[in-house]
Amino acid sequence: MTIQYPARIKPGRFMLWAISLLLIAFSACRSETGRSGTGGPTHETPPTATMTSAASAMSPGIDPANASMRSCVIVTMALDPATSSTLYAGTKHHLFNTTDGGESWLHHSEAWDKGDAHVRALVTDPVTPAILYVITSEDHLPETSGMYKSIDGGKRWQAIDIGLPGYGVETLAIDPATPTTLYVATASDPYRLNDDGDPLSAGGMLKSTDGGESWHPVAIEPAGHVVQTLAIDPTTPSTLYAGAYNSVFKSTDGGESWHAISTDLADLDIAILAIDPETPTTLYAAGAGGVSKSIDGGAHWIDTDLPKPNVRALVIDPEMPATLYAIAEGTLFKSTDGGTGWQSAGAGLAGNTVLTVLIDPTAPATLYAGTNGGGVFKSTDGGENWRAANANLLAFDTNTLVIDPARPSILYAGTRGGGVFNSTNGGGNWRATNTGLTSHDIKLLAIDPARPTTLYTVTYTQDMFKSTDGGESWHAVDAAPIRSAILTLAIDPTGPDTLYAGTNGGVFTSTDGGESWHPTGLANHDVTHLAIDPVTPTTLYAITIRHDDGRAGTSGLFTNDSTLRRISGSSRQDVPFFPYLDPPVKPKTPRVYKSMDGGASWLNIGLIHTSVLALVIDPARPTSLYVGTGEYGVFKSTDGGASWQTAGTGLDDPTINTLVIAPTSPTTLYAGTYGRVSRSTDGGEHWVCIGLTDVQYPHIKTLAIDPMAPATLYAGIYGGVFKSTDGGASWIWSAINAVPSGGDGTAHGD
C-alpha cells in the first residue's frame, strides 16, 4: 500500500502528527457535571406526553431526541489526516462531525452499549481516516467503560473490547506505519483493593495486531505502575514510550518488553508524552506538575517552567517543532523555543476553560480549541485571535432560569460556559448579555421581584455581579465579606434591597442591594437553599448540611422531636430502621431550618438524614411548604414545618432536583428529576409523569413557570431549555446557542 501524505508534510512529521492526535484525545479533561442518566426505572411515555419541534427554535442538523446533549463541553477532538477540514468532536455522550473546518456540525448516531458512558477519547487511523476509535467511560463507573471502532467515518460502530478488562482503558496508541497494530494501557481494577483501600492491580498493557479484534498482554517492568499515556517514535515505530506517575518506560521491540528510563521526574504525574518529529530523541512529558523536556531519549529531564502546573494537553507544531501548545488549568499556552518560555495563546477564547486542542498539519497556524461549555473555537494565526466555530453545535448547559414576573415573555438563563442569556419572546430566541462579566460559568441567577430589571448572578469563580438594566450590563458586587462559596440567593419581595446569601459558611445578609454583607446565622452549615415567606418576609427557610462533630447519628427519615419518630407514610419502607448507624458517625447531616426574625435566630424543623434538594412555599398559604429530597421524593408541611408527611404518590424517581409551584394555581406543582418532569394538581398528593422521558439524559437542573400562565413551563437541562405551553403534555426544544461573546463570534486576544 502506498501512503499518500497531505501536502507540505514529510512522512516523519505526518506520523508524529497522528500520534499527537492520540495524545490530545486522551489528555482531555473530564468535566464535573454531576450525575447523569435517566436516574430511575425505565418506563414508557404516557400517551398524552409528546415532544414537538419548531424550526425556529431548533438548530438544523440536530436530532430532537438528542437535544439534551452536553454538546458545548468538548471532551476530545480528532482531525481527518487526509482532509484537514474534516473534524470530529466528542462531547459527553455524543459525537459530532464537520467537513468544512467547523463552519457547521452534524450529529452522529452512536451505538455505545454503555448507556451512561461519556466519550473520553476519539482517534483516527492515520492511513485510513474512515476508521475511528472511541473509548467511553463515566468517572467512577467501571461498567460504562468500552472501546468501539467505526470503519465508515462514525456512521456505525462495533465493540472491540473483547479481551480487555472491563474496568477501563486509560490510553491508546496506533502504529503509524502499520495502523492495525494498536496498544492500550488499562486502568487499575477498582474492585480489588488492599486493606488501605488502594488497588491491588495497577492495570496493564495490551497489544492488538488485527485492528482491535483480539488483544494479548505485554509487560511493564517494574510492575505496579498505571500507564496513563503512550507515544510511538515516528521514525522507528517499534520504539514506544509509556508514561506513569513520575516514571517513563521504553520499549524497542514493539511493546513486548520494557525498561524504566526516567530519573528526574519525582514530582510529575505523567499524563502526556510527545516526541519531536525532527529529533525523536527530544521528548516532552506533561501532567500534574508541569512540562518536562528530555534531549537524550528520556535519560534526563529538565523543567520547562510553564506558568501553571496542571497540564491536560500538549501538542507540537509538525513544521516547526520548537513551537508547542499546552493546556494548563484551562488556559492555552504557547512556546516558540521548545518550552523555554511560554505565553498565553488563549486570551481570545471568551473566558472559556479549554479542555483540548488540535493543530491542522497542513496549515499549522490553524488551531481548534475545545472548551468546557463554549464549544469549539478556531484560530488561523497560531492562537493570536479566535472565533467561535459552533454552527449547529452549541446548546449550552442551563443551570438556572428566572422569569420577569411583570413581563413573563422575558427570561434569563444562566449557563455553564456561555454566561447569561436573555430571551424576550418566551424562549424563541436567545442572545448573550455578558457585558461586564469576567466569567461565563454561571452558578446562580436571582431577579428582583419588585424591580425586575435588577438581577444578580454568581459565577463558579465565586464572583457576584449585579445588573440594573435587565442584564445589558453587569458590575461586580463586593462579596468579599462573605468569605465563603455562595450556594444560593434570595431577595426580599417587599424590601428588594434586602438580600440573603446561603454559603458554605452560613447565611449572610445585605440591606443595601449587595453593597455590604454581614453574617446572619447557621455559621457551621452549608446553606444550599433559601426561601422567603411572601407574606411575612422576616420568616425564612433554609436547607442546610451541618458540619457534624463526629457524634452518633440516626438512620432514616425523622422529625426533630425527642422521640425520633419515623415520618408517617415514608415511601422508603425498604429501608430498615436502626436507631444508630454502623459506623455511628456521619460527617455531615442535612437539616431544614426556619427563622422568624429575618435570620437573627434559627430553629431546626426536621427532615434530618435525607438529602433535601428543593424547597418551595405556597404563595397563597405560606404555612404550606414542599421539599424535594434525594432519596424519598416530596414531603409537605401545612404548619410551617412543625410536622411533615410524604406527598409523592406516583413519583417513579425519588430524587427531586427542583420543584416549582404555580403562583396562580398553588395546588399545581412540577418536580424535575434526573430523567423526567412530573406534575401534581392536588397539592402533592398524587403525581404523574408528563414528559421529556424520550429525550436522552434529561437531567432536569431547573424549572421555571410563567407567573401568569401556569400551563407554560420551562425546563433547563444539559443542552438548553425545553418549553411546554400545555402543562407538560408536549415540549419544544429552545436551544441556547447564540454566539458566546454576544457579538459576531470573533474574540480577539491581547
Wavefront OBJ file of the C-alpha trace (Angstrom):
o trace
v 0.000 0.000 0.000
v 1.260 3.459 -0.914
v 0.767 6.059 1.798
v -0.163 9.475 0.451
v 0.728 12.240 2.840
v -1.076 15.600 2.841
v 0.749 18.415 1.114
v 3.680 20.040 2.923
v 4.104 17.193 5.417
v 7.131 14.964 5.497
v 6.409 11.290 6.353
v 8.080 11.538 9.729
v 6.093 14.642 10.606
v 2.857 13.075 9.481
v 3.431 10.125 11.768
v 4.102 12.376 14.732
v 1.032 14.438 13.930
v -1.092 11.292 14.082
v 0.437 10.386 17.412
v -0.175 13.929 18.670
v -3.871 13.494 17.922
v -3.905 10.499 20.226
v -2.187 12.440 22.975
v -4.668 15.287 22.679
v -7.644 12.985 22.796
v -6.558 11.161 25.927
v -5.398 14.153 27.889
v -8.784 15.892 27.651
v -10.218 16.978 30.957
v -13.171 15.119 32.409
v -15.768 17.647 33.319
v -17.667 17.794 36.584
v -21.274 17.875 35.910
v -22.722 15.746 38.489
v -24.922 12.754 37.989
v -26.305 11.925 34.573
v -28.537 9.339 33.019
v -32.189 8.593 33.434
v -31.849 8.126 37.154
v -34.863 5.892 37.631
v -36.645 2.882 36.251
v -37.308 2.757 32.549
v -40.896 3.346 31.553
v -42.895 4.367 28.550
v -44.047 7.928 27.966
v -47.778 8.358 28.681
v -49.870 8.640 25.507
v -50.608 12.300 26.219
v -46.957 13.257 26.578
v -45.378 14.063 23.241
v -42.444 16.141 22.132
v -42.725 18.502 19.204
v -40.123 20.605 17.457
v -40.212 24.020 15.869
v -37.839 25.011 13.087
v -37.420 28.470 14.531
v -36.434 27.115 17.926
v -34.252 24.184 16.981
v -30.884 24.159 15.303
v -30.860 22.257 11.981
v -28.934 19.031 11.766
v -29.543 18.027 15.386
v -31.816 15.151 16.268
v -34.554 16.389 18.646
v -34.347 13.093 20.515
v -30.794 14.007 21.480
v -31.484 17.603 22.320
v -30.209 17.180 25.859
v -26.676 16.572 24.656
v -23.905 18.327 26.524
v -22.549 19.362 23.181
v -20.864 22.543 24.322
v -18.497 20.547 26.565
v -15.900 19.345 24.060
v -14.072 16.472 25.723
v -11.957 15.356 22.764
v -11.360 16.136 19.086
v -9.748 14.365 16.131
v -8.904 15.508 12.621
v -9.079 13.557 9.359
v -5.407 13.173 8.308
v -6.304 13.208 4.608
v -8.816 16.081 4.674
v -7.982 18.573 7.388
v -11.307 20.384 7.034
v -12.967 17.244 8.409
v -13.009 17.108 12.196
v -14.739 15.063 14.857
v -15.740 16.394 18.274
v -16.600 14.144 21.183
v -18.837 15.503 23.928
v -20.480 13.945 26.925
v -22.376 11.033 25.327
v -22.263 12.333 21.746
v -20.149 12.602 18.606
v -20.235 15.436 16.063
v -18.595 15.870 12.688
v -17.729 18.837 10.469
v -16.469 18.734 6.881
v -15.917 22.473 6.486
v -13.438 23.300 9.207
v -16.003 23.939 11.914
v -18.401 26.133 9.931
v -21.198 23.610 10.508
v -21.564 20.417 12.514
v -23.740 17.322 12.229
v -24.664 14.915 14.981
v -23.602 11.281 14.524
v -25.706 8.431 15.820
v -23.922 6.288 18.390
v -24.137 2.642 19.280
v -22.484 2.626 22.693
v -23.873 -0.254 24.672
v -22.889 1.527 27.881
v -25.875 3.795 28.341
v -24.296 6.247 30.769
v -20.889 6.373 29.100
v -19.002 9.541 28.212
v -16.888 9.918 25.080
v -13.470 10.005 26.727
v -11.267 9.721 23.696
v -11.522 9.742 19.917
v -8.757 8.857 17.456
v -8.488 8.348 13.700
v -6.492 5.812 11.715
v -3.528 7.752 10.205
v -3.699 5.786 6.937
v -7.433 5.081 6.554
v -9.243 8.094 8.057
v -12.678 6.468 7.808
v -11.547 4.168 10.622
v -12.219 5.747 14.031
v -11.766 4.512 17.560
v -13.726 5.727 20.585
v -13.172 5.000 24.238
v -16.072 5.605 26.607
v -16.340 5.703 30.365
v -18.061 7.510 33.184
v -15.905 8.546 36.125
v -16.135 6.040 38.967
v -18.441 3.751 36.942
v -16.248 0.980 35.510
v -19.229 -0.778 33.990
v -19.605 2.084 31.494
v -16.104 1.587 30.057
v -15.934 0.469 26.475
v -13.916 0.644 23.267
v -15.547 0.956 19.851
v -14.468 1.012 16.216
v -16.067 2.507 13.123
v -14.926 1.785 9.575
v -17.282 4.256 7.883
v -16.426 7.606 9.443
v -18.567 7.195 12.542
v -21.852 6.081 10.996
v -21.761 2.618 12.554
v -19.815 1.217 15.475
v -18.820 -2.147 16.899
v -17.356 -3.016 20.281
v -13.731 -4.169 20.193
v -13.155 -4.640 23.901
v -13.199 -8.439 23.887
v -10.129 -9.446 25.843
v -9.810 -6.051 27.526
v -10.577 -5.702 31.241
v -13.981 -4.272 31.997
v -12.706 -1.515 34.235
v -11.424 0.863 31.620
v -8.809 1.827 29.056
v -6.503 4.692 30.022
v -4.887 5.404 26.651
v -4.469 4.101 23.098
v -1.683 4.383 20.537
v -1.693 3.340 16.873
v 1.395 2.269 14.952
v 1.652 4.994 12.248
v 3.220 2.640 9.697
v 1.041 -0.403 10.458
v -2.227 1.006 11.859
v -3.732 -2.413 12.516
v -1.251 -2.576 15.391
v -2.736 -0.956 18.485
v -1.530 -0.557 22.044
v -3.707 0.155 25.076
v -2.977 0.785 28.724
v -5.733 -0.202 31.124
v -6.815 1.227 34.446
v -6.349 -0.442 37.800
v -9.054 -2.837 38.965
v -11.348 -0.813 41.280
v -12.852 -3.957 42.772
v -9.578 -5.407 44.078
v -8.327 -3.246 46.959
v -5.898 -3.780 49.795
v -6.607 -3.057 53.440
v -5.781 0.620 52.894
v -8.295 0.909 50.060
v -5.654 1.099 47.321
v -5.900 -1.011 44.151
v -4.108 -4.355 44.227
v -3.851 -4.290 40.442
v -2.002 -1.463 38.715
v -3.602 -2.056 35.333
v -1.711 -3.352 32.367
v -0.632 -3.060 28.748
v -2.199 -4.938 25.849
v -1.435 -5.118 22.134
v -3.527 -5.944 19.070
v -2.168 -6.706 15.617
v -5.570 -7.053 13.927
v -7.178 -3.663 14.456
v -8.627 -4.456 17.860
v -10.238 -7.798 17.044
v -8.040 -9.546 19.622
v -5.617 -8.477 22.348
v -2.679 -10.000 24.194
v -0.928 -8.625 27.288
v 2.552 -7.129 27.280
v 4.528 -6.332 30.391
v 5.595 -3.075 32.013
v 8.502 -3.521 34.419
v 8.841 -2.877 37.203
v 5.254 -3.830 37.953
v 2.924 -1.603 39.945
v 2.623 1.347 37.562
v -0.574 2.600 35.936
v 0.370 3.755 32.438
v -1.533 6.924 31.525
v -0.025 7.794 28.151
v 1.786 6.151 25.237
v 3.913 7.608 22.429
v 5.435 5.940 19.375
v 8.678 7.031 17.728
v 7.550 8.308 14.272
v 10.777 7.178 12.589
v 11.082 3.791 14.351
v 7.563 2.613 15.308
v 8.892 -0.409 17.181
v 10.144 2.092 19.767
v 7.488 3.142 22.275
v 7.417 5.243 25.414
v 4.962 4.842 28.302
v 4.316 7.452 30.977
v 3.152 6.774 34.523
v 3.402 8.616 37.814
v 6.997 10.002 37.978
v 8.287 7.340 35.560
v 8.868 6.859 31.844
v 9.329 3.390 30.328
v 10.731 2.474 26.914
v 10.296 -0.490 24.596
v 12.343 -1.157 21.471
v 10.571 -4.356 20.415
v 7.027 -3.232 19.750
v 5.931 -3.277 23.361
v 6.885 -6.842 24.176
v 9.424 -5.780 26.807
v 10.012 -2.514 28.695
v 12.585 -0.862 30.912
v 12.470 2.294 33.013
v 14.481 5.236 31.662
v 13.353 8.222 33.745
v 15.439 9.517 36.642
v 14.408 13.115 37.309
v 10.587 13.131 37.360
v 9.787 12.672 41.018
v 7.156 15.451 41.092
v 5.448 14.805 37.747
v 2.320 12.683 37.313
v 2.783 11.983 33.602
v -0.424 12.064 31.559
v 1.070 13.158 28.210
v 4.170 12.226 26.201
v 5.119 13.979 22.941
v 8.038 13.371 20.573
v 9.837 15.953 18.446
v 9.208 14.894 14.794
v 12.624 16.043 13.544
v 14.664 14.910 16.539
v 12.925 11.890 18.128
v 15.394 11.810 21.000
v 13.719 15.027 22.192
v 10.747 14.142 24.372
v 8.233 16.111 26.407
v 6.422 14.737 29.453
v 3.491 16.628 30.942
v 0.759 16.281 33.538
v 0.132 17.293 37.130
v 3.395 19.071 37.878
v 4.029 20.874 34.591
v 6.044 20.075 31.459
v 9.491 18.468 31.450
v 11.827 18.036 28.484
v 14.473 15.471 27.608
v 17.011 15.781 24.774
v 18.610 12.372 25.289
v 15.721 9.978 24.716
v 14.367 10.240 28.232
v 17.504 9.580 30.256
v 17.485 13.049 31.838
v 14.824 15.728 32.166
v 14.578 19.456 32.850
v 11.544 21.516 33.893
v 10.249 23.979 31.266
v 8.765 26.375 33.851
v 5.229 26.529 32.457
v 3.363 29.207 34.477
v 0.658 26.790 35.649
v 1.442 23.263 36.809
v -1.545 21.094 35.919
v -1.245 20.250 32.212
v -4.069 18.489 30.367
v -2.763 18.564 26.769
v 0.466 19.189 24.861
v 0.922 19.295 21.059
v 3.850 20.058 18.765
v 3.769 22.073 15.538
v 4.654 19.466 12.843
v 6.532 22.026 10.704
v 8.242 23.991 13.468
v 8.774 21.529 16.331
v 10.124 24.244 18.617
v 6.548 25.571 18.722
v 4.455 23.893 21.424
v 0.928 24.395 22.723
v -0.058 23.327 26.231
v -3.324 23.466 28.151
v -2.676 24.128 31.817
v -5.541 24.643 34.278
v -7.911 25.513 31.457
v -5.601 28.088 29.831
v -3.887 27.640 26.453
v -0.164 28.485 26.415
v 2.308 28.675 23.526
v 6.087 28.297 23.356
v 8.205 29.068 20.286
v 11.532 27.983 21.751
v 10.975 24.371 22.717
v 9.440 25.124 26.103
v 11.989 27.609 27.452
v 9.431 30.413 27.514
v 5.628 30.390 27.445
v 2.938 32.976 26.747
v -0.853 32.839 26.742
v -2.393 31.831 23.423
v -5.969 31.720 24.617
v -6.782 35.244 25.738
v -9.372 35.446 22.978
v -11.296 32.350 23.978
v -14.114 34.334 25.609
v -13.280 33.303 29.149
v -13.781 29.610 28.439
v -11.956 26.752 30.119
v -10.007 24.910 27.406
v -10.079 21.095 27.518
v -8.437 20.014 24.268
v -6.574 21.483 21.298
v -5.954 20.351 17.702
v -3.411 21.606 15.181
v -4.001 21.402 11.409
v -0.984 19.525 9.953
v -1.414 21.100 6.521
v -1.583 24.624 7.983
v -0.118 24.563 11.497
v -1.166 28.150 12.209
v -4.743 26.801 12.257
v -5.807 25.561 15.671
v -9.048 24.271 17.142
v -9.778 24.557 20.859
v -12.472 22.506 22.564
v -13.859 24.137 25.694
v -15.839 23.267 28.796
v -19.114 24.927 27.867
v -18.242 27.193 24.955
v -17.984 24.591 22.204
v -15.245 24.794 19.570
v -13.141 27.864 18.758
v -10.826 28.292 15.770
v -7.644 30.313 15.221
v -5.846 30.766 11.912
v -2.911 32.780 13.272
v -1.306 30.486 15.819
v -3.603 31.388 18.688
v -3.456 35.179 18.480
v -7.139 35.530 17.579
v -10.072 33.141 17.917
v -13.620 32.897 16.653
v -16.457 30.554 17.545
v -16.836 27.591 15.184
v -20.060 26.239 16.589
v -22.810 26.326 13.940
v -25.367 23.625 14.861
v -23.160 22.552 17.738
v -23.824 24.755 20.731
v -26.570 24.006 23.196
v -25.415 25.437 26.493
v -25.961 23.618 29.755
v -28.613 25.609 31.592
v -28.002 25.825 35.323
v -30.656 28.380 36.283
v -33.709 30.107 34.797
v -35.608 33.161 36.023
v -38.688 34.864 34.582
v -39.601 38.540 34.701
v -42.702 38.482 36.962
v -44.191 41.550 35.265
v -43.411 40.515 31.672
v -43.240 36.721 31.580
v -42.128 36.628 27.954
v -38.749 37.857 29.229
v -36.496 35.089 30.516
v -32.925 34.909 31.706
v -30.798 31.768 31.629
v -27.524 31.213 33.422
v -25.353 28.710 31.576
v -22.114 26.843 32.052
v -19.622 28.371 29.652
v -21.957 30.728 27.794
v -22.726 33.236 30.524
v -26.134 34.887 30.853
v -28.650 34.736 28.017
v -31.825 36.741 27.568
v -34.988 35.916 25.634
v -37.751 38.450 25.054
v -40.131 36.097 23.248
v -40.632 33.254 25.666
v -37.549 31.270 24.694
v -37.979 31.525 20.920
v -34.618 33.265 20.547
v -31.749 33.983 22.902
v -28.851 36.402 22.962
v -25.864 36.622 25.259
v -25.819 39.543 27.720
v -22.393 39.273 29.283
v -21.004 42.804 29.225
v -19.034 43.268 32.429
v -18.910 39.599 33.427
v -15.427 38.206 33.973
v -16.568 34.574 33.844
v -19.146 32.828 31.676
v -19.678 29.931 34.077
v -22.905 30.931 35.830
v -23.957 29.177 39.007
v -26.847 31.351 40.228
v -29.293 33.961 38.937
v -31.787 35.943 41.005
v -34.290 38.548 39.837
v -35.659 41.376 41.972
v -39.422 40.702 42.153
v -40.210 44.380 42.724
v -37.716 45.766 40.172
v -37.350 43.021 37.540
v -34.665 44.862 35.593
v -32.396 44.282 38.596
v -30.657 40.921 38.587
v -27.856 39.272 40.487
v -25.596 36.467 39.335
v -22.897 34.354 40.966
v -20.255 32.568 38.893
v -18.365 29.367 39.606
v -15.350 31.556 40.344
v -17.399 32.847 43.318
v -17.746 36.361 41.924
v -21.042 38.214 42.310
v -22.384 40.664 39.733
v -25.404 42.962 39.586
v -27.330 44.402 36.650
v -29.866 47.221 36.849
v -30.711 47.297 33.129
v -32.135 43.851 32.516
v -28.787 42.157 32.044
v -27.483 44.512 29.359
v -24.520 45.343 31.567
v -23.103 43.952 34.797
v -20.891 45.334 37.528
v -19.071 43.474 40.256
v -20.557 43.361 43.737
v -18.083 43.226 46.584
v -18.906 39.901 48.203
v -15.513 39.614 49.873
v -17.002 39.879 53.395
v -18.851 36.618 52.777
v -15.554 34.708 52.624
v -17.373 31.511 51.615
v -18.710 29.876 48.479
v -22.162 31.275 47.685
v -24.641 28.438 47.122
v -27.997 30.251 46.895
v -29.533 33.750 46.782
v -32.922 35.065 47.921
v -34.390 38.573 47.631
v -36.966 40.085 49.989
v -40.077 40.674 47.814
v -41.184 43.649 49.906
v -37.784 45.206 50.509
v -35.724 44.427 47.430
v -32.530 45.943 48.829
v -32.523 43.100 51.350
v -30.725 40.020 50.056
v -29.799 36.747 51.681
v -26.909 34.588 50.543
v -26.633 30.949 51.580
v -22.998 29.859 51.686
v -20.842 27.024 52.894
v -20.260 29.164 55.945
v -23.844 30.043 56.874
v -26.270 32.813 55.914
v -25.168 36.357 55.068
v -27.460 39.372 54.701
v -27.242 42.611 52.761
v -29.649 45.525 53.266
v -28.178 47.786 50.591
v -28.570 45.778 47.423
v -25.422 43.735 47.866
v -23.032 46.591 48.586
v -22.219 45.239 52.058
v -22.779 41.937 53.851
v -22.829 40.612 57.397
v -23.249 37.083 58.817
v -26.753 36.175 59.988
v -26.504 32.655 61.343
v -26.017 28.937 60.690
v -22.277 29.529 60.555
v -21.491 25.828 60.875
v -23.641 24.847 57.904
v -23.602 24.668 54.128
v -26.786 26.561 53.242
v -27.849 25.231 49.848
v -31.343 26.766 49.508
v -33.207 29.741 50.952
v -36.895 30.618 50.677
v -38.709 33.706 51.962
v -42.320 33.790 53.176
v -44.052 36.069 50.606
v -46.499 37.412 53.191
v -44.174 37.694 56.191
v -40.702 38.153 54.692
v -38.988 38.082 58.067
v -39.810 34.363 58.014
v -37.154 32.400 56.154
v -36.477 28.744 55.497
v -33.074 27.219 54.804
v -31.894 23.858 53.570
v -28.536 23.110 55.145
v -25.886 20.472 55.552
v -24.482 20.694 59.052
v -20.782 20.029 59.682
v -21.113 17.430 62.430
v -18.632 16.987 65.232
v -18.476 13.214 64.908
v -21.293 12.305 67.292
v -23.517 9.344 66.563
v -26.282 9.847 64.069
v -29.537 8.131 63.287
v -30.805 6.383 60.219
v -33.912 7.084 58.204
v -36.343 9.969 57.972
v -37.362 11.521 61.270
v -38.843 14.669 62.675
v -36.700 16.683 65.044
v -38.560 15.976 68.264
v -37.102 13.970 71.104
v -38.976 10.758 70.243
v -37.268 10.493 66.844
v -40.480 9.054 65.406
v -40.439 7.880 61.809
v -42.330 10.174 59.440
v -45.738 8.725 58.661
v -46.124 7.309 55.193
v -42.440 7.221 54.238
v -42.182 5.859 50.722
v -38.926 4.055 51.519
v -40.325 1.169 53.541
v -37.461 -0.972 52.210
v -35.035 0.968 54.404
v -34.762 -0.723 57.825
v -34.995 1.403 60.961
v -31.803 1.319 63.007
v -31.554 3.850 65.847
v -27.818 4.210 65.252
v -25.711 3.929 62.148
v -22.935 1.409 61.726
v -20.447 3.030 61.741
v -22.156 5.570 64.007
v -20.514 8.692 62.518
v -21.889 10.906 59.761
v -19.557 13.742 58.753
v -22.405 15.924 57.523
v -26.107 15.936 58.329
v -28.841 17.624 56.269
v -31.345 19.889 58.015
v -34.237 22.239 57.313
v -34.168 25.401 59.416
v -36.633 28.228 59.984
v -36.103 31.808 61.108
v -38.930 34.140 62.147
v -36.754 37.207 62.778
v -35.035 37.831 59.476
v -32.256 35.337 60.142
v -31.240 36.504 63.613
v -32.081 33.066 65.048
v -32.863 29.694 63.510
v -34.880 26.635 64.559
v -34.314 23.118 63.240
v -37.651 21.956 61.820
v -36.774 18.434 60.827
v -36.240 16.075 57.890
v -32.826 15.076 59.136
v -30.796 12.329 57.496
v -32.022 12.776 53.968
v -30.665 14.967 51.197
v -33.043 17.893 50.794
v -32.579 19.307 47.292
v -35.501 21.691 46.746
v -37.871 23.889 48.766
v -40.940 25.903 47.711
v -43.584 27.862 49.596
v -47.274 28.037 48.697
v -47.783 31.740 47.828
v -51.451 31.621 48.867
v -50.877 29.699 52.123
v -47.278 30.351 53.216
v -47.507 27.853 56.062
v -47.656 25.155 53.378
v -44.175 24.036 52.331
v -42.869 21.378 49.972
v -39.388 19.882 49.915
v -37.824 17.587 47.337
v -35.373 15.040 48.660
v -32.614 12.964 47.168
v -33.951 9.589 48.291
v -37.576 9.835 49.338
v -39.432 12.039 46.874
v -41.524 15.001 48.071
v -42.571 15.939 51.595
v -45.176 18.504 52.621
v -45.838 20.552 55.730
v -49.054 22.523 56.326
v -47.967 24.056 59.642
v -44.827 25.953 58.742
v -42.525 22.967 59.137
v -43.702 21.743 62.538
v -44.623 18.378 61.027
v -44.127 16.651 57.671
v -45.806 13.976 55.604
v -44.995 12.325 52.312
v -46.557 13.896 49.216
v -45.198 11.730 46.488
v -47.636 9.060 45.321
v -46.930 8.340 41.675
v -43.341 9.606 41.584
v -41.249 6.909 39.940
v -37.952 8.679 40.644
v -37.412 9.633 44.300
v -34.578 12.075 43.544
v -36.133 15.529 43.191
v -33.679 18.094 41.802
v -36.072 21.003 41.564
v -39.645 21.993 42.493
v -41.850 24.842 41.301
v -45.368 25.863 42.277
v -47.845 27.678 40.040
v -48.430 31.154 41.531
v -51.993 31.441 40.200
v -52.845 27.799 40.931
v -50.911 26.806 44.057
v -52.199 23.234 44.109
v -50.277 22.657 40.865
v -46.640 21.671 41.315
v -43.940 20.411 38.988
v -40.960 18.285 40.009
v -37.785 17.784 37.984
v -35.687 14.648 38.414
v -32.738 13.048 36.667
v -34.944 11.684 33.933
v -38.324 13.381 33.680
v -40.785 16.054 34.746
v -43.755 15.155 36.947
v -46.847 17.164 37.850
v -49.290 17.243 40.735
v -52.600 19.097 40.582
v -53.755 18.288 44.114
v -51.109 19.836 46.296
v -48.639 16.994 46.006
v -50.952 14.137 46.911
v -50.620 12.452 43.524
v -48.122 12.841 40.686
v -47.978 11.863 37.019
v -45.017 11.897 34.661
v -45.700 14.453 31.934
v -42.757 14.295 29.597
v -39.135 14.500 28.496
v -38.853 10.764 29.042
v -37.963 10.231 25.379
v -35.024 12.647 25.486
v -31.585 11.178 26.196
v -30.042 12.207 29.539
v -32.643 14.823 30.533
v -31.091 15.843 33.825
v -33.654 18.467 34.877
v -31.474 21.071 36.563
v -34.010 23.880 36.913
v -37.714 24.579 36.304
v -39.459 27.906 35.833
v -43.170 28.590 35.487
v -44.936 31.527 33.876
v -46.457 33.531 36.779
v -49.465 34.496 34.667
v -49.961 31.296 32.650
v -49.382 28.223 34.830
v -49.567 25.872 31.839
v -46.370 27.438 30.456
v -43.335 25.730 31.855
v -39.599 25.835 31.131
v -37.106 23.092 31.935
v -33.396 23.841 31.961
v -31.271 20.805 31.155
v -27.881 19.805 29.828
v -28.004 21.255 26.346
v -30.539 24.073 26.556
v -34.147 24.667 27.527
v -37.384 22.834 26.851
v -40.680 24.717 26.845
v -44.232 23.492 27.282
v -47.360 25.616 26.856
v -49.849 22.871 27.737
v -48.797 21.881 31.226
v -46.171 19.441 30.045
v -48.209 17.429 27.521
v -45.800 18.480 24.746
v -42.395 20.142 24.680
v -40.346 22.259 22.277
v -36.585 22.463 22.478
v -35.292 26.020 22.745
v -31.551 25.700 22.172
v -29.485 28.408 23.820
v -26.966 28.610 21.012
v -26.239 32.262 20.476
v -22.655 33.426 19.985
v -20.977 33.171 23.409
v -19.398 36.616 23.219
v -22.708 38.253 22.392
v -21.195 39.726 19.229
v -20.192 38.457 15.826
v -18.419 35.374 17.071
v -14.945 36.890 16.885
v -12.937 37.138 20.078
v -9.548 38.838 19.951
v -6.526 38.196 22.049
v -4.284 40.765 23.599
l 1 2 3 4 5 6 7 8 9 10 11 12 13 14 15 16 17 18 19 20 21 22 23 24 25 26 27 28 29 30 31 32 33 34 35 36 37 38 39 40 41 42 43 44 45 46 47 48 49 50 51 52 53 54 55 56 57 58 59 60 61 62 63 64 65 66 67 68 69 70 71 72 73 74 75 76 77 78 79 80 81 82 83 84 85 86 87 88 89 90 91 92 93 94 95 96 97 98 99 100 101 102 103 104 105 106 107 108 109 110 111 112 113 114 115 116 117 118 119 120 121 122 123 124 125 126 127 128 129 130 131 132 133 134 135 136 137 138 139 140 141 142 143 144 145 146 147 148 149 150 151 152 153 154 155 156 157 158 159 160 161 162 163 164 165 166 167 168 169 170 171 172 173 174 175 176 177 178 179 180 181 182 183 184 185 186 187 188 189 190 191 192 193 194 195 196 197 198 199 200 201 202 203 204 205 206 207 208 209 210 211 212 213 214 215 216 217 218 219 220 221 222 223 224 225 226 227 228 229 230 231 232 233 234 235 236 237 238 239 240 241 242 243 244 245 246 247 248 249 250 251 252 253 254 255 256 257 258 259 260 261 262 263 264 265 266 267 268 269 270 271 272 273 274 275 276 277 278 279 280 281 282 283 284 285 286 287 288 289 290 291 292 293 294 295 296 297 298 299 300 301 302 303 304 305 306 307 308 309 310 311 312 313 314 315 316 317 318 319 320 321 322 323 324 325 326 327 328 329 330 331 332 333 334 335 336 337 338 339 340 341 342 343 344 345 346 347 348 349 350 351 352 353 354 355 356 357 358 359 360 361 362 363 364 365 366 367 368 369 370 371 372 373 374 375 376 377 378 379 380 381 382 383 384 385 386 387 388 389 390 391 392 393 394 395 396 397 398 399 400 401 402 403 404 405 406 407 408 409 410 411 412 413 414 415 416 417 418 419 420 421 422 423 424 425 426 427 428 429 430 431 432 433 434 435 436 437 438 439 440 441 442 443 444 445 446 447 448 449 450 451 452 453 454 455 456 457 458 459 460 461 462 463 464 465 466 467 468 469 470 471 472 473 474 475 476 477 478 479 480 481 482 483 484 485 486 487 488 489 490 491 492 493 494 495 496 497 498 499 500 501 502 503 504 505 506 507 508 509 510 511 512 513 514 515 516 517 518 519 520 521 522 523 524 525 526 527 528 529 530 531 532 533 534 535 536 537 538 539 540 541 542 543 544 545 546 547 548 549 550 551 552 553 554 555 556 557 558 559 560 561 562 563 564 565 566 567 568 569 570 571 572 573 574 575 576 577 578 579 580 581 582 583 584 585 586 587 588 589 590 591 592 593 594 595 596 597 598 599 600 601 602 603 604 605 606 607 608 609 610 611 612 613 614 615 616 617 618 619 620 621 622 623 624 625 626 627 628 629 630 631 632 633 634 635 636 637 638 639 640 641 642 643 644 645 646 647 648 649 650 651 652 653 654 655 656 657 658 659 660 661 662 663 664 665 666 667 668 669 670 671 672 673 674 675 676 677 678 679 680 681 682 683 684 685 686 687 688 689 690 691 692 693 694 695 696 697 698 699 700 701 702 703 704 705 706 707 708 709 710 711 712 713 714 715 716 717 718 719 720 721 722 723 724 725 726 727 728 729 730 731 732 733 734 735 736 737 738 739 740 741 742 743 744 745 746 747 748 749 750
